[in-house]
Amino acid sequence: MVTHFYDAIIIGAGASGLMCALTAGQRGRKVLLLDHSDQIGRKILISGGGRCNFTNRNVGPENYLSANPHFCKSALKRFTQWDFIAMMEKHGIRYHERAHGELFCNDTARDILKMLMTECDEAGITTLNSCKIRAISGEQPFQLNTSKGAFSTESLVIATGGLSFPKLGYSGFGHAIAKQFGMAIVPLKAGLVPFMFSDQYKEIFEALSGLALEVTLSTEEQSFTENILFTHRGLSGPAVLQLSNYWQPGDSITINLLPHHDLARQLLSDKEQHPKRELNSTLTSLLAKKLVLALEPLFWPNESGKPMAEIPDSVLFKIAAHLHNWRVKPSGTEGYRTAEVTVGGVDTQQLSSKTMQSTTQPGLYFIGEVIDVTGQLGGFNFQWAWSSGYAAGQYV
Ligand SMILES: Cc1cc2nc3c(=O)[nH]c(=O)nc-3n(C[C@H](O)[C@H](O)[C@H](O)COP(=O)(O)OP(=O)(O)OC[C@H]3O[C@@H](n4cnc5c(N)ncnc54)[C@H](O)[C@@H]3O)c2cc1C
């Protein structure tokens, strides 16, 4: 069988692989971009509800989780959110800003995929989709045996993403290749994913399904003030997805249902001003009625129907403390099926932060989500894909 040689072969034509390919192609490198899927860039297309939250106005290392928090700094500095925005503007793609600096396409995520593919075409990249990688052998040059022929290269880039959304064909391919070459993997778990409950709260949350409200959601180490959404399975919404990256099985989480209020003070003042009013009436001026009714049997079963004047201050203090500090324990997360990302991945201790090249296996590169760098919700994961793809594309 004839073996075709390329300066660089990139496995995975998603966000990071496309960026790496176009960057290397623009440097005049002969690049082959391979993907097992019949459609490249599928995650770009489904992201951000079809509008792709492609980056964030404010990107910094503090938006990323990694066993080595410094690793992402160099790549993020060398290809910033402004560089990606400049590319969008060059292609006339219109975008808008939402809360927390999140940037979305005005029209459709397809515009971004089209832009990356156009840049790849102009840079002379050869792309093969529906290409199954059967085996990788050798080392510099690496030999690839695939369903579309035999290929060889000095620079092999793994851009196959994480484990989330297995229905789109995601698997542990990139992690298996890292292991094949003796590299370590930081333990994997589903990230940016809803919580599930199996205790008394399963039923309570089910009854509240569809209700959304702004809370502060915390573990011991992290806190996010954003919306949560009660669902049939448990809790979802931006605050939950954010916290799930930091949550460990067995951890409790606390929900501050009124993060912008001093509830104890408010209850005492309401007691003075409206002594005949019932506690539930006071609370429903702050929280949805069905939430108040669901919380009543948990936190003030004996005060039900009583006027405020009859409720001792000490009891009002306790109720306020419960609502500011509601502790619940998820039984788990919904897992990779609905997770937006995979936390953990190829250990950054064995990668150059400048080039993304393995420090133990010359010529082998890892980019994007397969690495142990996970962004928070808000466009940070795509920015990591662009930045790490660019970093490797400069060197392959
Ligand atoms: C529903 C959803 C919505 C999201 N929304 C956002 C968002 O709005 N903003 C944001 O920043 N992030 C978002 N993300 C996360 C973001 O999509 C990923 O972090 C990002 O795509 C990772 O880029 P990547 O290049 O590492 O991997 P991917 O983009 O996942 O690309 C990997 C590519 O490798 C290919 N591949 C996998 N295995 C093999 C194999 N064995 N052989 C050959 N090819 C293979 C795949 O087909 C795919 O094309 C979302 C994720 C999901 C699931």
The ligand as a Gaussian input file, in Angstrom:
#p B3LYP/6-31G(d) Opt

LIG

0 1
 C      -24.095000      20.582000      23.648000
 C      -22.794000      21.307000      23.788000
 C      -22.779000      22.697000      23.717000
 C      -21.571000      23.379000      23.877000
 N      -21.591000      24.746000      23.815000
 C      -20.439000      25.441000      23.996000
 C      -20.425000      26.861000      23.868000
 O      -21.427000      27.487000      23.503000
 N      -19.245000      27.503000      24.144000
 C      -18.083000      26.825000      24.464000
 O      -17.043000      27.456000      24.687000
 N      -18.078000      25.470000      24.532000
 C      -19.203000      24.773000      24.297000
 N      -19.183000      23.399000      24.337000
 C      -17.886000      22.725000      24.537000
 C      -17.105000      22.742000      23.201000
 O      -17.943000      22.246000      22.177000
 C      -15.854000      21.856000      23.289000
 O      -15.109000      22.200000      24.436000
 C      -14.994000      22.038000      22.055000
 O      -15.711000      21.659000      20.905000
 C      -13.732000      21.189000      22.169000
 O      -13.020000      21.310000      20.972000
 P      -12.079000      20.085000      20.513000
 O      -11.507000      20.480000      19.211000
 O      -11.174000      19.706000      21.600000
 O      -13.077000      18.867000      20.328000
 P      -14.351000      18.728000      19.406000
 O      -14.829000      20.043000      18.923000
 O      -15.263000      17.874000      20.184000
 O      -13.814000      17.947000      18.138000
 C      -13.301000      16.644000      18.206000
 C      -13.347000      16.047000      16.804000
 O      -12.645000      14.798000      16.833000
 C      -13.379000      13.847000      16.124000
 N      -13.027000      12.517000      16.651000
 C      -13.299000      12.021000      17.876000
 N      -12.815000      10.764000      17.971000
 C      -12.200000      10.496000      16.806000
 C      -11.529000       9.344000      16.293000
 N      -11.393000       8.238000      17.020000
 N      -11.042000       9.389000      15.024000
 C      -11.188000      10.510000      14.263000
 N      -11.834000      11.611000      14.690000
 C      -12.340000      11.602000      15.948000
 C      -14.837000      14.208000      16.355000
 O      -15.687000      13.685000      15.345000
 C      -14.756000      15.734000      16.336000
 O      -14.968000      16.267000      15.049000
 C      -20.361000      22.674000      24.139000
 C      -20.390000      21.281000      24.179000
 C      -21.576000      20.595000      24.004000
 C      -21.562000      19.099000      24.064000

